[in-house]
Amino acid sequence: MKTNIQEKEDRVRPDGLSKVTGALKYLTDLTFPNMLYAKILRSAYPHAKILSINTEEAEKLPGVASVITYKDVPGMNRFGIIIPDQPVLCEERVRTVGDAVAAVAATSYEIAEMALKLIQVEYEELPIIDTPEKGLEPNAIKLHPAGNICHRSSYTNGDVEEAFKACEVIVEETYELPRQLHGYMETEGGVVVPQEDGGITVYAATQHGFKDRFQLSRILGIPEGMIRIISSPMGGSFGGKDELNIQPYAALLALKTNCPVKIHNTRAESLRASLKRHPMKITAKTGTDRLGKILAHQVKILADKGAYATLGPAVLDFAVEHAAGPYIIPNIETEGVSVFTNNGVTGEFRGFGGNQITFALEGQLDRLAAVLNMDPIELRQINLRNATDLGPLGHRIAPTDSAALVLKEIQRLYEKSKSPSKDSNWKRYGTGIAIAMHGGGLGFGRLDSAGGRISLNKEGKIEISFGFEECGQGLLSVIENIVIEEIGCREEDIQIVIGDTSVVPVSGSSTASRGTSIVWQSMQKMKEPFKHKLIQHASISLSIPAENLYLGPTGIWELGKEEGPCMTYKTCAEGLLDSTVLTSFHFPVTPDAVNGGHFLYSFGGVKVDVEVDILSGMVKVMSIDHVISAGPVVSPKGFRGQIEGGGVMSLGYTLMEEVKMMNSQYATQNFDTYLMPNIVDIPFDTNVFAIEELYEGDIYGPRGVGEIGTIAITPAIIKAIHDAIGCWVTKLPISSEEILEKVEARGMLSWI
């Protein structure tokens, strides 16, 4: 790998050793005395009335402790982070094959499975809506009382129709994006343990412990204070564990049986019930003058929401916001609609709608460049935003010239790699580039609480606490590195506390590329008060002027004396009554009232080289160069891991991944029918370059990079294929059959 990122220190991430040795206990590894095992009965049909549910035979089975249905939900029988429209256990109607109808707790998973088969559910099948288009038909059956439209979102500036009249070149295309599986290694699972006071402790993977606590409180009908959520560590999420999954069922069964209850989905169960990336159909019409200046851009987005809302409205808002990307377009009209169907539920997924809309936007620019006979990079330069321009919704954002810096570096890499064609009889080679911007945080109008806590605990450790979770993304390394840099201590001096609602402050969720930013901003607010408390105590205790003291490795040091600290942290902790510093703030947001508008953006660019086999239609990515501008790099290894991993995830999205549904039933049942990239699909030549400089006066520090590495990969690959064989691909994942049809139509094969 080539990179310009310098290792600050070759630290092993705090959870690294335990992970690679297998010593780390994930929440699904936990067991407790008298623990029961639970399974969930899910709908046999994508859409049906429930006429009756009979659990008598299942309850009689030896080893079965409890069987529950909707009648056993004491509180609100619904969940959903924003719109609680998904039944915990369905009462009268099922809307998708992932819907839960009953759940069983038994002394083993095998007995629980047997019990599920004994539950008799009588259904009356209803017509299905298996495409958003069908959901919009006037006579379509209503999936929810308000109809089949989950959400509409739009943005208009200028006069698009008049602007198109002035355009010299207009291109129009429809882009189709698939349903993608998160594919985390650890499927949904955990254990719920009842407490003597009638409360529960939930050991289950989630990206937002406090939000889970709130939702479970409504479902169970008990105060939030009686619910403790322990949510770290987890074996991957990528957005897929942001919503409740197994927690309500384990909680209901635990309270009913007064025993710990464990649920751990099999891969097939996970695939059936989990969230997926939103399939979208995006039609874009874009026009320029003869010099390549974009005058008009019209976008229509149609999203398949599946049966329930989850965070679908926010995903659509995000796509609408990013429809113009890092470009200044004077006349723009974007309309999006998210439609309920009987397909699998779609929701939050790494990139959050940015992947889909950027595929269309960058595709339009590449097509315009081809028609104008213009270099694609030059066309982008002509239309690129300046540092102090408004954001894509006409709102104020943190000034940034990152778009220009990224494009300049991509151009350098592109020109550096130019070489004579390597084409052979059956192989064609091409290069493509793309750039993207991605808003961090939840956006204007959304509750986006942030904050943290630092203290010196009784053991003499600098205890740093945050209310979000380690999803495998490397947040522990980020926290450790920032504390070491800002305080001046060693890694051995630190104790990190996260992922337990009973002992951490509210910091919001591990989503929206916000974690690194919150840790850094929190430390800026907390470090001086914390240092002051420790130094003042040491100054009084040792009769040394406070201005001569500073925090360093193992303790408090006196200027000019290098033989060791004058007071260890342990000694300081024994005499200091109160060292705690707490901060609470809102994630930085635009001051303009635009729905979901962001303030802090990261920028990324990609250059890829591909090989197209015109005999088989197979596409192989030969190299990937990432350029990322997201402020100072906090954790070099983690930074590269996030960008590389995000790139591979989007490589799969582009080339092979699709959760197929037929008549609203999953055609894909398990990993044996779902292809994800493995080591042979990933180019050895994968490079990550960071632009760490922030715009002059920027006070917001490093941005998160969990998503920006996924955004620009797809359009870059599509452009590289066009460069190789002269054909545009509009539907993902890329089909070898489609490639062969295009090759045949162009007469590129000379058959012997």
HELIX and SHEET records of a PDB file:
HELIX    1   1 GLY A   16  THR A   21  1                                   6    
HELIX    2   2 LEU A   27  ASP A   29  5                                   3    
HELIX    3   3 GLU A   56  LYS A   60  1                                   5    
HELIX    4   4 TYR A   70  ASP A   72  5                                   3    
HELIX    5   5 TYR A  109  LEU A  118  1                                  10    
HELIX    6   6 PRO A  132  GLY A  135  1                                   4    
HELIX    7   7 VAL A  160  LYS A  165  1                                   6    
HELIX    8   8 GLY A  209  LEU A  220  1                                  12    
HELIX    9   9 GLU A  224  MET A  226  5                                   3    
HELIX   10  10 GLN A  247  THR A  257  1                                  11    
HELIX   11  11 ARG A  267  ALA A  273  1                                   7    
HELIX   12  12 GLY A  312  GLU A  321  1                                  10    
HELIX   13  13 GLY A  354  LEU A  372  1                                  19    
HELIX   14  14 PRO A  376  ASN A  383  1                                   8    
HELIX   15  15 SER A  402  LYS A  416  1                                  15    
HELIX   16  16 LEU A  475  ILE A  487  1                                  13    
HELIX   17  17 GLU A  491  ASP A  493  5                                   3    
HELIX   18  18 GLY A  515  LEU A  542  1                                  28    
HELIX   19  19 ALA A  546  ASN A  548  5                                   3    
HELIX   20  20 TYR A  569  GLY A  575  1                                   7    
HELIX   21  21 PRO A  636  LEU A  655  1                                  20    
HELIX   22  22 PHE A  671  THR A  673  5                                   3    
HELIX   23  23 ILE A  708  ILE A  711  1                                   4    
HELIX   24  24 ILE A  713  ILE A  725  1                                  13    
HELIX   25  25 SER A  736  ALA A  745  1                                  10    
SHEET    1   A 7 VAL A  64  ILE A  68  0                                        
SHEET    2   A 7 ALA A 100  ALA A 106 -1                                        
SHEET    3   A 7 LEU A  36  ARG A  42 -1                                        
SHEET    4   A 7 VAL A 261  HIS A 264  1                                        
SHEET    5   A 7 GLY A 189  PRO A 194 -1                                        
SHEET    6   A 7 ILE A 200  ALA A 204 -1                                        
SHEET    7   A 7 ILE A 227  ILE A 230  1                                        
SHEET    1   B 3 ARG A  93  VAL A  94  0                                        
SHEET    2   B 3 ALA A  48  ASN A  54 -1                                        
SHEET    3   B 3 GLN A 120  GLU A 125 -1                                        
SHEET    1   C 2 ARG A  78  PHE A  79  0                                        
SHEET    2   C 2 GLN A  86  PRO A  87 -1                                        
SHEET    1   D 5 ILE A 149  ASN A 157  0                                        
SHEET    2   D 5 ASN A 331  PHE A 340 -1                                        
SHEET    3   D 5 ILE A 294  GLY A 306  1                                        
SHEET    4   D 5 MET A 280  THR A 288 -1                                        
SHEET    5   D 5 VAL A 169  LEU A 177 -1                                        
SHEET    1   E 4 LYS A 427  GLY A 440  0                                        
SHEET    2   E 4 LEU A 600  ASP A 613 -1                                        
SHEET    3   E 4 VAL A 619  SER A 629 -1                                        
SHEET    4   E 4 ASP A 685  ILE A 691  1                                        
SHEET    1   F 4 ILE A 494  VAL A 497  0                                        
SHEET    2   F 4 ILE A 462  SER A 465  1                                        
SHEET    3   F 4 SER A 449  LEU A 456 -1                                        
SHEET    4   F 4 VAL A 581  HIS A 586 -1                                        
SHEET    1   G 3 LEU A 549  GLY A 552  0                                        
SHEET    2   G 3 GLY A 555  GLU A 558 -1                                        
SHEET    3   G 3 MET A 567  THR A 568 -1                                        
SHEET    1   H 2 MET A 661  MET A 662  0                                        
SHEET    2   H 2 GLN A 665  TYR A 666 -1                                        
END                                                                             
